[in-house]
Amino acid sequence: MGSISLDHSTAISGELGRRAAMVPVSIRVAGPKGKPSSYKLEIVDDRFLSPFLLQMTVFSAIDATERTVGAGSFLVTGRIEFRDGSAPVKLDNMFSGDASAAMQVAQSASIPLAYVLQGGFATLRIKQVDLDIESFDEKKQLQIDHVFAGRREARAGESIELTVGLAGENGAVVTRKVVYPAPVGLAAGPLYFTVSDAGTANLTDFKQTLGAAPRSAGQLVSNANQLKVNTKVYVRVWRPDPAYQVHGQDYPAPPPSLAMILARAQSGYGGLSQTFNSKLAELEIDGIGSVVTGSKTIQVDIKE
């Protein structure tokens, strides 16, 4: 019949014959048993309401056919596309728990959308939302239990092998290995390896980005897409040397001349921050198939 433009506590107003701007949403839910369910609907195109409506939609789609209480896990993948041709926001995460996993899935779609829509760029209008959700009747979650290196001392140019142990329910243990080739010319001294989940890695890499205003719509979407997937293990190779971040981009161990310029600009440039955690490399351990939690750090000495 029309669309409502104002909604107050005592009255509403709108316009007959006017069609509200809507966004098509497609959701597919596949459970461990039974036929997959497919939902196609529309939600209103609004920078404030769309994330809330998407959260309600995703939770309702899961609640219609899957268990929302009890041990379970959900894998959600998908994309949020925009009308102006900007790169889509990609979703790829798993959530596990005894009672709140379905709500975490719903929020995993709505929070990135809210971040992008409320980022201050009117050109970012939603074109469509497409989601695939797979549920499991088990708590697929592993914790980083132990990490050790094949050698406590190494020389520049040698390979350092790390063994990562992941512990799960019912005594389950998963072991993965990763090799870091120490570059030729690496200075002598302690070298640190922080093995962590996605949340810890995101906090380390993007804590400065959260307080800086993005300069473009592309940078805003890029920030959302750079967040790490929680079904992987991340190995950060670092040293306690000065490092700088400018609008989310790392500048580890800059030359002395550049470091002097960045240090002077630190107090007057809001997009710049300095840390003593210079990242030399980052390795990923894929194929875990479960939510990874925890963080551990070990040290290897580089000898001359």
C-alpha atoms as a printed R data frame, in Angstrom:
    type eleno elety resid chain resno      x       y      z
1   ATOM     1    CA   MET     A     1  0.000   0.000  0.000
2   ATOM     2    CA   GLY     A     2  2.870   2.392  0.753
3   ATOM     3    CA   SER     A     3  5.724   3.003  3.169
4   ATOM     4    CA   ILE     A     4  6.067   4.468  6.660
5   ATOM     5    CA   SER     A     5  8.555   7.323  6.918
6   ATOM     6    CA   LEU     A     6  8.106   8.397 10.562
7   ATOM     7    CA   ASP     A     7  7.319   6.244 13.609
8   ATOM     8    CA   HIS     A     8  6.734   8.061 16.904
9   ATOM     9    CA   SER     A     9  5.263   6.977 20.232
10  ATOM    10    CA   THR     A    10  1.938   8.737 19.531
11  ATOM    11    CA   ALA     A    11  1.553   8.571 15.729
12  ATOM    12    CA   ILE     A    12  3.044   7.385 12.467
13  ATOM    13    CA   SER     A    13  3.171   8.973  9.043
14  ATOM    14    CA   GLY     A    14  3.866   7.713  5.577
15  ATOM    15    CA   GLU     A    15  2.975   7.913  1.929
16  ATOM    16    CA   LEU     A    16  0.484   5.776  0.007
17  ATOM    17    CA   GLY     A    17  1.769   4.251 -3.206
18  ATOM    18    CA   ARG     A    18  5.417   4.817 -2.293
19  ATOM    19    CA   ARG     A    19  7.561   1.673 -2.327
20  ATOM    20    CA   ALA     A    20 10.177   1.326  0.380
21  ATOM    21    CA   ALA     A    21 13.736   0.534 -0.668
22  ATOM    22    CA   MET     A    22 14.313  -3.155  0.059
23  ATOM    23    CA   VAL     A    23 17.301  -5.517  0.017
24  ATOM    24    CA   PRO     A    24 17.018  -9.173 -1.128
25  ATOM    25    CA   VAL     A    25 18.363 -11.708  1.373
26  ATOM    26    CA   SER     A    26 19.050 -15.357  0.564
27  ATOM    27    CA   ILE     A    27 19.795 -17.838  3.375
28  ATOM    28    CA   ARG     A    28 20.447 -21.565  3.096
29  ATOM    29    CA   VAL     A    29 20.589 -23.702  6.245
30  ATOM    30    CA   ALA     A    30 21.966 -27.256  6.093
31  ATOM    31    CA   GLY     A    31 21.677 -29.428  9.197
32  ATOM    32    CA   PRO     A    32 23.354 -32.718 10.081
33  ATOM    33    CA   LYS     A    33 20.063 -34.475  9.378
34  ATOM    34    CA   GLY     A    34 17.187 -33.699  7.068
35  ATOM    35    CA   LYS     A    35 16.766 -31.672  3.889
36  ATOM    36    CA   PRO     A    36 18.490 -28.269  3.614
37  ATOM    37    CA   SER     A    37 16.179 -25.281  3.993
38  ATOM    38    CA   SER     A    38 16.281 -22.236  1.738
39  ATOM    39    CA   TYR     A    39 14.845 -18.794  2.542
40  ATOM    40    CA   LYS     A    40 14.415 -15.794  0.265
41  ATOM    41    CA   LEU     A    41 13.092 -12.521  1.668
42  ATOM    42    CA   GLU     A    42 13.585  -8.776  1.698
43  ATOM    43    CA   ILE     A    43 14.581  -6.376  4.464
44  ATOM    44    CA   VAL     A    44 14.381  -2.604  4.463
45  ATOM    45    CA   ASP     A    45 17.412  -0.715  3.137
46  ATOM    46    CA   ASP     A    46 18.374   1.485  6.082
47  ATOM    47    CA   ARG     A    47 21.796   2.090  7.638
48  ATOM    48    CA   PHE     A    48 20.390   1.736 11.158
49  ATOM    49    CA   LEU     A    49 17.626  -0.876 10.785
50  ATOM    50    CA   SER     A    50 19.163  -3.257  8.230
51  ATOM    51    CA   PRO     A    51 21.737  -4.823 10.618
52  ATOM    52    CA   PHE     A    52 19.051  -5.446 13.274
53  ATOM    53    CA   LEU     A    53 16.661  -6.962 10.747
54  ATOM    54    CA   LEU     A    54 19.420  -9.151  9.291
55  ATOM    55    CA   GLN     A    55 20.273 -10.428 12.759
56  ATOM    56    CA   MET     A    56 16.619 -11.315 13.412
57  ATOM    57    CA   THR     A    57 16.344 -12.972 10.002
58  ATOM    58    CA   VAL     A    58 19.424 -15.172 10.421
59  ATOM    59    CA   PHE     A    59 18.463 -16.274 13.922
60  ATOM    60    CA   SER     A    60 14.899 -17.082 12.816
61  ATOM    61    CA   ALA     A    61 16.186 -19.151  9.884
62  ATOM    62    CA   ILE     A    62 18.345 -21.233 12.250
63  ATOM    63    CA   ASP     A    63 15.688 -21.473 14.947
64  ATOM    64    CA   ALA     A    64 13.128 -22.810 12.462
65  ATOM    65    CA   THR     A    65 14.945 -26.101 11.823
66  ATOM    66    CA   GLU     A    66 18.055 -26.411 14.025
67  ATOM    67    CA   ARG     A    67 18.797 -26.776 17.725
68  ATOM    68    CA   THR     A    68 19.641 -23.492 19.456
69  ATOM    69    CA   VAL     A    69 20.182 -24.969 22.936
70  ATOM    70    CA   GLY     A    70 22.725 -27.658 23.701
71  ATOM    71    CA   ALA     A    71 26.177 -28.415 22.356
72  ATOM    72    CA   GLY     A    72 26.424 -27.465 18.717
73  ATOM    73    CA   SER     A    73 28.402 -25.612 16.073
74  ATOM    74    CA   PHE     A    74 27.571 -23.483 13.056
75  ATOM    75    CA   LEU     A    75 29.701 -22.662 10.030
76  ATOM    76    CA   VAL     A    76 28.610 -19.488  8.232
77  ATOM    77    CA   THR     A    77 29.907 -18.328  4.856
78  ATOM    78    CA   GLY     A    78 28.574 -15.700  2.511
79  ATOM    79    CA   ARG     A    79 28.897 -12.199  1.145
80  ATOM    80    CA   ILE     A    80 27.271  -8.785  1.381
81  ATOM    81    CA   GLU     A    81 27.307  -6.939 -1.950
82  ATOM    82    CA   PHE     A    82 26.925  -3.206 -2.576
83  ATOM    83    CA   ARG     A    83 25.281  -1.246 -5.369
84  ATOM    84    CA   ASP     A    84 28.233   1.033 -6.148
85  ATOM    85    CA   GLY     A    85 30.461  -1.869 -7.176
86  ATOM    86    CA   SER     A    86 32.604  -1.864 -4.036
87  ATOM    87    CA   ALA     A    87 34.205  -5.144 -3.047
88  ATOM    88    CA   PRO     A    88 31.746  -7.329 -1.104
89  ATOM    89    CA   VAL     A    89 32.106  -8.009  2.603
90  ATOM    90    CA   LYS     A    90 33.004 -11.694  2.910
91  ATOM    91    CA   LEU     A    91 31.854 -13.839  5.816
92  ATOM    92    CA   ASP     A    92 33.634 -17.046  6.817
93  ATOM    93    CA   ASN     A    93 33.575 -18.142 10.461
94  ATOM    94    CA   MET     A    94 32.521 -20.951 12.766
95  ATOM    95    CA   PHE     A    95 30.789 -20.608 16.134
96  ATOM    96    CA   SER     A    96 30.460 -23.229 18.823
97  ATOM    97    CA   GLY     A    97 28.885 -23.404 22.262
98  ATOM    98    CA   ASP     A    98 26.239 -24.902 24.524
99  ATOM    99    CA   ALA     A    99 23.560 -22.230 24.226
100 ATOM   100    CA   SER     A   100 24.520 -19.094 22.291
101 ATOM   101    CA   ALA     A   101 26.057 -20.357 19.040
102 ATOM   102    CA   ALA     A   102 23.020 -19.446 16.921
103 ATOM   103    CA   MET     A   103 23.003 -15.890 18.256
104 ATOM   104    CA   GLN     A   104 26.730 -15.586 17.506
105 ATOM   105    CA   VAL     A   105 26.020 -16.592 13.900
106 ATOM   106    CA   ALA     A   106 23.324 -13.932 13.643
107 ATOM   107    CA   GLN     A   107 25.662 -11.298 15.036
108 ATOM   108    CA   SER     A   108 28.505 -12.399 12.766
109 ATOM   109    CA   ALA     A   109 26.429 -11.192  9.810
110 ATOM   110    CA   SER     A   110 24.923  -8.080 11.381
111 ATOM   111    CA   ILE     A   111 28.022  -6.597 13.079
112 ATOM   112    CA   PRO     A   112 30.151  -6.285  9.893
113 ATOM   113    CA   LEU     A   113 27.119  -4.840  8.096
114 ATOM   114    CA   ALA     A   114 26.582  -2.269 10.862
115 ATOM   115    CA   TYR     A   115 30.287  -1.362 10.808
116 ATOM   116    CA   VAL     A   116 30.195  -0.700  7.063
117 ATOM   117    CA   LEU     A   117 26.828   1.077  6.866
118 ATOM   118    CA   GLN     A   118 27.568   3.348  9.827
119 ATOM   119    CA   GLY     A   119 31.078   4.174  8.622
120 ATOM   120    CA   GLY     A   120 30.029   7.521  7.154
121 ATOM   121    CA   PHE     A   121 29.910   6.728  3.400
122 ATOM   122    CA   ALA     A   122 26.507   7.241  1.781
123 ATOM   123    CA   THR     A   123 27.643   5.451 -1.394
124 ATOM   124    CA   LEU     A   124 27.656   2.088  0.403
125 ATOM   125    CA   ARG     A   125 24.101   0.864 -0.214
126 ATOM   126    CA   ILE     A   126 23.342  -2.840  0.106
127 ATOM   127    CA   LYS     A   127 22.646  -4.696 -3.116
128 ATOM   128    CA   GLN     A   128 22.036  -8.187 -1.715
129 ATOM   129    CA   VAL     A   129 22.969 -10.557  1.106
130 ATOM   130    CA   ASP     A   130 23.759 -14.220  0.486
131 ATOM   131    CA   LEU     A   131 24.488 -16.643  3.358
132 ATOM   132    CA   ASP     A   132 25.159 -20.375  3.736
133 ATOM   133    CA   ILE     A   133 24.876 -21.873  7.236
134 ATOM   134    CA   GLU     A   134 25.883 -25.419  8.159
135 ATOM   135    CA   SER     A   135 25.075 -26.810 11.592
136 ATOM   136    CA   PHE     A   136 26.696 -29.652 13.560
137 ATOM   137    CA   ASP     A   137 25.425 -31.542 16.599
138 ATOM   138    CA   GLU     A   138 28.769 -31.328 18.363
139 ATOM   139    CA   LYS     A   139 30.908 -28.681 19.993
140 ATOM   140    CA   LYS     A   140 33.694 -28.212 17.462
141 ATOM   141    CA   GLN     A   141 36.151 -26.215 19.533
142 ATOM   142    CA   LEU     A   142 39.880 -26.626 20.182
143 ATOM   143    CA   GLN     A   143 42.181 -24.737 22.529
144 ATOM   144    CA   ILE     A   144 45.869 -24.040 21.967
145 ATOM   145    CA   ASP     A   145 47.405 -26.309 24.580
146 ATOM   146    CA   HIS     A   146 51.143 -26.287 23.947
147 ATOM   147    CA   VAL     A   147 53.725 -24.940 21.532
148 ATOM   148    CA   PHE     A   148 57.369 -25.910 21.227
149 ATOM   149    CA   ALA     A   149 60.161 -25.318 18.741
150 ATOM   150    CA   GLY     A   150 62.395 -27.971 17.250
151 ATOM   151    CA   ARG     A   151 65.408 -25.981 18.408
152 ATOM   152    CA   ARG     A   152 66.000 -23.346 21.061
153 ATOM   153    CA   GLU     A   153 68.795 -21.729 19.085
154 ATOM   154    CA   ALA     A   154 69.116 -21.120 15.367
155 ATOM   155    CA   ARG     A   155 71.142 -19.124 12.893
156 ATOM   156    CA   ALA     A   156 70.034 -16.792 10.152
157 ATOM   157    CA   GLY     A   157 69.094 -18.773  7.055
158 ATOM   158    CA   GLU     A   158 68.033 -21.888  8.976
159 ATOM   159    CA   SER     A   159 64.483 -23.225  9.249
160 ATOM   160    CA   ILE     A   160 62.683 -23.260 12.590
161 ATOM   161    CA   GLU     A   161 59.948 -25.877 12.990
162 ATOM   162    CA   LEU     A   162 57.105 -25.244 15.429
163 ATOM   163    CA   THR     A   163 54.762 -27.911 16.775
164 ATOM   164    CA   VAL     A   164 51.343 -26.724 17.934
165 ATOM   165    CA   GLY     A   165 49.121 -28.930 20.088
166 ATOM   166    CA   LEU     A   166 45.351 -28.310 20.211
167 ATOM   167    CA   ALA     A   167 43.162 -29.892 22.888
168 ATOM   168    CA   GLY     A   168 39.418 -30.497 22.641
169 ATOM   169    CA   GLU     A   169 36.607 -32.226 24.478
170 ATOM   170    CA   ASN     A   170 36.826 -35.885 25.514
171 ATOM   171    CA   GLY     A   171 40.607 -35.764 25.480
172 ATOM   172    CA   ALA     A   172 40.899 -35.012 21.771
173 ATOM   173    CA   VAL     A   173 44.356 -33.797 20.715
174 ATOM   174    CA   VAL     A   174 45.242 -32.334 17.310
175 ATOM   175    CA   THR     A   175 48.863 -31.624 16.347
176 ATOM   176    CA   ARG     A   176 49.975 -29.315 13.568
177 ATOM   177    CA   LYS     A   177 53.439 -28.231 12.412
178 ATOM   178    CA   VAL     A   178 54.635 -25.109 10.670
179 ATOM   179    CA   VAL     A   179 58.097 -24.083  9.464
180 ATOM   180    CA   TYR     A   180 59.518 -20.562  9.571
181 ATOM   181    CA   PRO     A   181 62.623 -20.021  7.381
182 ATOM   182    CA   ALA     A   182 64.718 -17.478  9.261
183 ATOM   183    CA   PRO     A   183 65.856 -14.985  6.600
184 ATOM   184    CA   VAL     A   184 69.517 -14.563  5.750
185 ATOM   185    CA   GLY     A   185 70.923 -11.516  7.506
186 ATOM   186    CA   LEU     A   186 68.555 -11.737 10.476
187 ATOM   187    CA   ALA     A   187 70.225  -9.965 13.384
188 ATOM   188    CA   ALA     A   188 71.215 -11.957 16.449
189 ATOM   189    CA   GLY     A   189 68.948 -11.818 19.470
190 ATOM   190    CA   PRO     A   190 65.670 -13.239 20.767
191 ATOM   191    CA   LEU     A   191 62.938 -14.074 18.260
192 ATOM   192    CA   TYR     A   192 59.382 -14.560 19.508
193 ATOM   193    CA   PHE     A   193 56.610 -16.734 18.121
194 ATOM   194    CA   THR     A   194 53.068 -15.975 19.296
195 ATOM   195    CA   VAL     A   195 50.627 -18.730 18.368
196 ATOM   196    CA   SER     A   196 47.073 -17.469 18.786
197 ATOM   197    CA   ASP     A   197 43.442 -17.579 17.754
198 ATOM   198    CA   ALA     A   198 41.803 -15.094 15.388
199 ATOM   199    CA   GLY     A   199 40.519 -12.815 18.164
200 ATOM   200    CA   THR     A   200 43.965 -12.288 19.675
201 ATOM   201    CA   ALA     A   201 45.560 -11.801 16.246
202 ATOM   202    CA   ASN     A   202 42.870  -9.284 15.238
203 ATOM   203    CA   LEU     A   203 43.356  -7.307 18.446
204 ATOM   204    CA   THR     A   204 47.109  -7.162 17.876
205 ATOM   205    CA   ASP     A   205 46.896  -6.151 14.222
206 ATOM   206    CA   PHE     A   206 43.843  -3.893 14.173
207 ATOM   207    CA   LYS     A   207 43.607  -2.233 17.587
208 ATOM   208    CA   GLN     A   208 44.848   1.026 16.067
209 ATOM   209    CA   THR     A   209 42.419   0.753 13.147
210 ATOM   210    CA   LEU     A   210 39.416   0.761 15.492
211 ATOM   211    CA   GLY     A   211 40.177   4.316 16.570
212 ATOM   212    CA   ALA     A   212 41.012   5.738 13.128
213 ATOM   213    CA   ALA     A   213 38.433   6.991 10.671
214 ATOM   214    CA   PRO     A   214 38.718   5.245  7.270
215 ATOM   215    CA   ARG     A   215 39.571   7.529  4.373
216 ATOM   216    CA   SER     A   216 37.410   5.816  1.750
217 ATOM   217    CA   ALA     A   217 34.609   3.306  1.331
218 ATOM   218    CA   GLY     A   218 37.119   0.832 -0.089
219 ATOM   219    CA   GLN     A   219 39.284   1.082  3.021
220 ATOM   220    CA   LEU     A   220 36.241   0.575  5.233
221 ATOM   221    CA   VAL     A   221 35.287  -2.642  3.427
222 ATOM   222    CA   SER     A   222 38.922  -3.744  3.378
223 ATOM   223    CA   ASN     A   223 39.127  -3.397  7.170
224 ATOM   224    CA   ALA     A   224 36.133  -5.704  7.547
225 ATOM   225    CA   ASN     A   225 37.546  -8.267  5.101
226 ATOM   226    CA   GLN     A   226 40.985  -8.348  6.712
227 ATOM   227    CA   LEU     A   227 39.635  -9.752  9.970
228 ATOM   228    CA   LYS     A   228 40.992 -13.226 10.499
229 ATOM   229    CA   VAL     A   229 39.003 -16.479 10.364
230 ATOM   230    CA   ASN     A   230 38.510 -18.241 13.707
231 ATOM   231    CA   THR     A   231 39.052 -21.744 12.296
232 ATOM   232    CA   LYS     A   232 42.764 -21.109 11.733
233 ATOM   233    CA   VAL     A   233 45.824 -20.840 13.948
234 ATOM   234    CA   TYR     A   234 47.971 -17.741 13.440
235 ATOM   235    CA   VAL     A   235 51.698 -17.629 14.154
236 ATOM   236    CA   ARG     A   236 53.086 -14.121 14.592
237 ATOM   237    CA   VAL     A   237 56.873 -13.855 14.319
238 ATOM   238    CA   TRP     A   238 58.035 -10.703 16.040
239 ATOM   239    CA   ARG     A   239 60.700  -8.832 17.933
240 ATOM   240    CA   PRO     A   240 60.398  -6.123 20.613
241 ATOM   241    CA   ASP     A   241 61.550  -3.403 18.197
242 ATOM   242    CA   PRO     A   242 59.725  -0.153 17.373
243 ATOM   243    CA   ALA     A   243 56.960  -0.566 14.820
244 ATOM   244    CA   TYR     A   244 54.348   1.812 13.485
245 ATOM   245    CA   GLN     A   245 50.813   1.506 12.193
246 ATOM   246    CA   VAL     A   246 49.305   4.111  9.879
247 ATOM   247    CA   HIS     A   247 45.574   3.603  9.294
248 ATOM   248    CA   GLY     A   248 45.828  -0.138  9.826
249 ATOM   249    CA   GLN     A   249 48.972  -0.683  7.729
250 ATOM   250    CA   ASP     A   250 52.081  -2.074  9.439
251 ATOM   251    CA   TYR     A   251 55.492  -0.409  9.111
252 ATOM   252    CA   PRO     A   252 57.760  -2.723 11.136
253 ATOM   253    CA   ALA     A   253 61.339  -1.742 12.030
254 ATOM   254    CA   PRO     A   254 61.572   1.267  9.674
255 ATOM   255    CA   PRO     A   255 64.983   2.755  8.777
256 ATOM   256    CA   PRO     A   256 66.318   5.229 11.359
257 ATOM   257    CA   SER     A   257 65.594   8.261  9.151
258 ATOM   258    CA   LEU     A   258 61.947   7.253  8.652
259 ATOM   259    CA   ALA     A   259 61.594   6.257 12.318
260 ATOM   260    CA   MET     A   260 62.617   9.777 13.361
261 ATOM   261    CA   ILE     A   261 59.938  11.310 11.120
262 ATOM   262    CA   LEU     A   262 57.244   8.931 12.355
263 ATOM   263    CA   ALA     A   263 58.223   9.478 15.998
264 ATOM   264    CA   ARG     A   264 57.935  13.250 15.605
265 ATOM   265    CA   ALA     A   265 54.552  12.917 13.883
266 ATOM   266    CA   GLN     A   266 53.204  10.563 16.537
267 ATOM   267    CA   SER     A   267 51.838  13.284 18.810
268 ATOM   268    CA   GLY     A   268 50.179  15.296 16.066
269 ATOM   269    CA   TYR     A   269 48.866  12.647 13.708
270 ATOM   270    CA   GLY     A   270 45.833  10.783 14.970
271 ATOM   271    CA   GLY     A   271 46.147   7.908 12.508
272 ATOM   272    CA   LEU     A   272 49.621   6.921 13.713
273 ATOM   273    CA   SER     A   273 50.546   4.701 16.637
274 ATOM   274    CA   GLN     A   274 53.813   3.177 17.825
275 ATOM   275    CA   THR     A   275 54.280  -0.233 19.391
276 ATOM   276    CA   PHE     A   276 57.303  -2.287 20.407
277 ATOM   277    CA   ASN     A   277 56.070  -5.359 18.607
278 ATOM   278    CA   SER     A   278 57.652  -5.433 15.176
279 ATOM   279    CA   LYS     A   279 56.116  -8.227 13.090
280 ATOM   280    CA   LEU     A   280 58.590 -10.016 10.831
281 ATOM   281    CA   ALA     A   281 56.161 -12.560  9.412
282 ATOM   282    CA   GLU     A   282 52.798 -14.200  9.958
283 ATOM   283    CA   LEU     A   283 52.077 -17.859  9.249
284 ATOM   284    CA   GLU     A   284 48.695 -19.583  9.075
285 ATOM   285    CA   ILE     A   285 47.789 -23.127 10.024
286 ATOM   286    CA   ASP     A   286 44.657 -24.081  8.103
287 ATOM   287    CA   GLY     A   287 42.470 -27.162  7.999
288 ATOM   288    CA   ILE     A   288 41.585 -27.221 11.697
289 ATOM   289    CA   GLY     A   289 37.828 -27.557 11.085
290 ATOM   290    CA   SER     A   290 36.951 -26.219 14.551
291 ATOM   291    CA   VAL     A   291 36.836 -22.952 16.448
292 ATOM   292    CA   VAL     A   292 40.313 -22.207 17.802
293 ATOM   293    CA   THR     A   293 40.858 -20.371 21.110
294 ATOM   294    CA   GLY     A   294 43.873 -19.440 23.203
295 ATOM   295    CA   SER     A   295 47.313 -17.943 22.791
296 ATOM   296    CA   LYS     A   296 50.883 -18.935 23.694
297 ATOM   297    CA   THR     A   297 54.300 -17.362 23.072
298 ATOM   298    CA   ILE     A   298 57.723 -19.023 22.895
299 ATOM   299    CA   GLN     A   299 61.245 -17.704 22.276
300 ATOM   300    CA   VAL     A   300 64.053 -18.865 19.996
301 ATOM   301    CA   ASP     A   301 67.506 -17.290 20.188
302 ATOM   302    CA   ILE     A   302 69.168 -16.296 16.918
303 ATOM   303    CA   LYS     A   303 72.918 -16.726 17.094
304 ATOM   304    CA   GLU     A   304 75.561 -15.102 14.959
